[in-house]
Amino acid sequence: MTAETPTRRTVLTTGIAAAGAAAGAVALAACGTDSGPSSSSGGGSGDTVAPAPSGTAVGTISDVQVGKCKSVTVNGQAAILARPTESSAACFSAICTHQGCTVNPDGNQLKCPCHGSVFDALTGAVVKGPAESPLPSIAVKVDGSSVVTA
């Protein structure tokens, strides 16, 4: 058998795919993993973003209605603060796991304006692709009336 000579298109496509994979690996290297979901993080995805120092203010519990969410910034990064129950809070990265666009709160969902992915605003779970992975959770806890990083 003889090997086929790659076309210019094949070489370019492979190079672009490799560069994208390398960039993704670098971005993911900044992310850690969590030993599992906790009642205070609310994420349940097992993935977390680079942590902010413990006790970093995210917002106040009264800033968000029960069952809703809002955009916030945590440690200089776009995030979503959600309030699943009267006394709990959850927080997620606002960066879509598909191609890195910032998701926007829309009722009880988070919508990516770039490719149409939809996430559950209270859990970060994928509701509709093309994203296949949930939004990484940010560990938070309710401390009095404040929501702070855990």
C-alpha positions, -999 to 999 in steps of 0.1 A, spaced: 0 0 0 11 36 -6 4 65 17 -17 93 2 0 127 0 -19 151 22 -36 180 5 -30 216 15 -65 217 30 -58 186 51 -25 201 64 -42 235 73 -72 219 89 -50 196 110 -28 225 121 -58 246 131 -74 218 150 -41 211 168 -37 248 177 -72 249 190 -67 218 211 -35 233 226 -52 265 235 -81 245 251 -56 225 271 -39 257 284 -73 272 293 -83 240 311 -50 238 330 -62 268 350 -93 248 361 -92 223 389 -115 195 400 -136 192 430 -141 161 450 -178 163 444 -208 185 448 -216 201 481 -248 217 493 -232 251 493 -217 251 458 -249 239 441 -231 230 409 -229 193 409 -208 193 378 -176 184 397 -157 210 377 -146 243 393 -129 274 381 -97 288 396 -108 296 431 -111 331 445 -97 336 480 -121 322 506 -145 348 518 -145 369 487 -178 387 484 -199 376 454 -232 395 464 -259 394 489 -286 368 491 -313 394 487 -297 405 453 -313 374 437 -349 362 438 -354 325 447 -352 304 415 -334 332 396 -299 343 388 -278 373 379 -245 381 363 -216 389 387 -178 391 387 -158 368 409 -121 374 411 -122 394 379 -140 367 360 -176 367 346 -198 345 367 -235 337 375 -249 339 410 -281 318 414 -304 313 443 -319 278 442 -337 280 475 -345 307 501 -313 300 521 -288 287 495 -268 301 467 -249 286 437 -223 302 415 -210 292 381 -185 305 355 -204 325 329 -181 312 302 -198 288 278 -181 254 277 -186 252 240 -165 280 226 -159 304 254 -185 331 249 -202 347 280 -236 334 287 -265 357 297 -292 351 322 -327 347 307 -353 337 333 -344 303 346 -318 297 319 -284 309 308 -281 314 270 -250 316 250 -253 343 223 -227 328 200 -239 293 192 -272 289 211 -262 267 240 -286 268 269 -278 260 306 -299 256 336 -295 288 357 -297 270 390 -274 240 383 -252 250 354 -263 218 336 -265 218 298 -302 221 286 -294 224 249 -261 221 230 -239 224 212 -221 226 246 -217 192 261 -202 201 295 -219 220 323 -207 254 334 -179 250 360 -190 257 395 -176 282 419 -178 272 455 -199 297 475 -217 298 508 -242 321 524 -227 340 554 -254 360 570 -269 381 542 -237 378 521 -227 352 495 -190 346 497 -166 321 481 -161 290 502 
